[in-house]
Amino acid sequence: MLGRPPQAFKHFCYPSGITSPSVQTTFERLGIRSATTLSPGFAAPGDNPLFLPRLIDGDHLTAIEFEANLCGILGVLRALRDAVRGFWAAGFRPLPETKQSNAY
């Protein structure tokens, strides 16, 4: 399509973010060094370079969300959200509130 063989390309962006672990072998054979997914976030040391997350900036992202992404707060909030969802899915529920006594 671009007039070059597949081996000429070193970086890939998954169309529509659709990924599959089975492509890793093909990418390695073709010499692809990195590929980005639609998973939100920043790449970290130790991430598989063929399945990197990325920050997608668009109209759906407010200025404060963009800043939260850049400074890492949004990643922390996502991890906290996922942990809470995991606890919830495992059947953990918040303890009922108890009345506190002010008497000493």
Secondary structure per residue as TSV (DSSP state, phi and psi in degrees):
chain	resnum	aa	ss	phi	psi
A	1	M	-	360.0	-38.6
A	2	L	-	-101.2	7.0
A	3	G	S	76.8	16.7
A	4	R	S	-131.7	152.7
A	5	P	-	-72.2	156.9
A	6	P	G	-55.0	-32.1
A	7	Q	G	-67.4	-14.1
A	8	A	G	-75.4	-17.1
A	9	F	-	-97.6	137.1
A	10	K	-	-114.1	-14.1
A	11	H	E	-133.3	146.2
A	12	F	E	-137.2	146.9
A	13	C	E	-123.8	119.7
A	14	Y	-	-62.4	125.6
A	15	P	G	-61.8	128.1
A	16	S	G	58.7	12.7
A	17	G	G	76.9	6.0
A	18	I	-	-75.9	121.8
A	19	T	-	-122.6	165.8
A	20	S	-	-155.5	133.6
A	21	P	T	-59.0	-23.9
A	22	S	T	-68.8	-17.0
A	23	V	H	-78.1	-16.6
A	24	Q	H	-56.9	-46.6
A	25	T	H	-60.6	-43.4
A	26	T	H	-63.7	-45.4
A	27	F	H	-61.1	-43.5
A	28	E	H	-62.6	-41.5
A	29	R	H	-63.2	-36.7
A	30	L	H	-81.7	-8.6
A	31	G	T	84.2	16.3
A	32	I	-	-67.2	127.9
A	33	R	-	-97.5	-26.5
A	34	S	E	-151.4	153.3
A	35	A	E	-149.5	137.4
A	36	T	E	-106.5	142.5
A	37	T	E	-102.3	-172.4
A	38	L	E	-101.4	9.9
A	39	S	E	-66.3	126.5
A	40	P	E	-71.9	143.4
A	41	G	S	135.3	-174.5
A	42	F	-	-111.9	149.2
A	43	A	-	-68.6	146.8
A	44	A	-	-126.1	157.6
A	45	P	T	-54.6	136.5
A	46	G	T	93.6	-12.7
A	47	D	-	-66.1	146.5
A	48	N	-	-67.9	119.6
A	49	P	T	-65.7	-11.5
A	50	L	T	-94.0	1.5
A	51	F	S	-142.4	55.1
A	52	L	E	-82.1	140.4
A	53	P	E	-75.2	170.4
A	54	R	E	-155.7	160.3
A	55	L	-	-98.3	119.7
A	56	I	-	-100.8	114.3
A	57	D	-	-94.5	125.6
A	58	G	S	-159.8	-172.5
A	59	D	T	-63.2	-24.3
A	60	H	T	-74.4	-14.1
A	61	L	S	-102.9	118.8
A	62	T	-	-75.0	165.9
A	63	A	H	-60.6	-39.6
A	64	I	H	-69.7	-35.0
A	65	E	H	-66.7	-40.6
A	66	F	H	-61.3	-46.5
A	67	E	H	-63.5	-39.8
A	68	A	H	-62.9	-37.1
A	69	N	H	-64.4	-47.0
A	70	L	H	-62.5	-37.7
A	71	C	H	-89.4	-6.0
A	72	G	T	96.1	-8.9
A	73	I	H	-62.7	-41.8
A	74	L	H	-62.8	-36.2
A	75	G	H	-63.1	-41.0
A	76	V	H	-63.9	-44.4
A	77	L	H	-64.4	-38.6
A	78	R	H	-63.4	-43.5
A	79	A	H	-63.0	-41.0
A	80	L	H	-64.1	-44.5
A	81	R	H	-58.4	-46.0
A	82	D	H	-64.9	-37.3
A	83	A	H	-65.2	-43.5
A	84	V	H	-63.4	-43.6
A	85	R	H	-60.0	-39.7
A	86	G	H	-63.8	-44.2
A	87	F	H	-63.1	-42.9
A	88	W	H	-62.3	-45.5
A	89	A	H	-64.5	-30.0
A	90	A	T	-80.1	-0.9
A	91	G	T	97.6	3.0
A	92	F	-	-77.3	134.8
A	93	R	-	-127.1	152.0
A	94	P	-	-60.7	147.7
A	95	L	-	-69.2	144.1
A	96	P	-	-65.3	149.1
A	97	E	-	-68.0	142.3
A	98	T	-	-114.5	150.5
A	99	K	-	-73.7	130.6
A	100	Q	-	-91.6	136.2
A	101	S	-	-96.9	138.0
A	102	N	-	-90.3	-0.5
A	103	A	-	-75.1	139.3
A	104	Y	-	-109.3	360.0
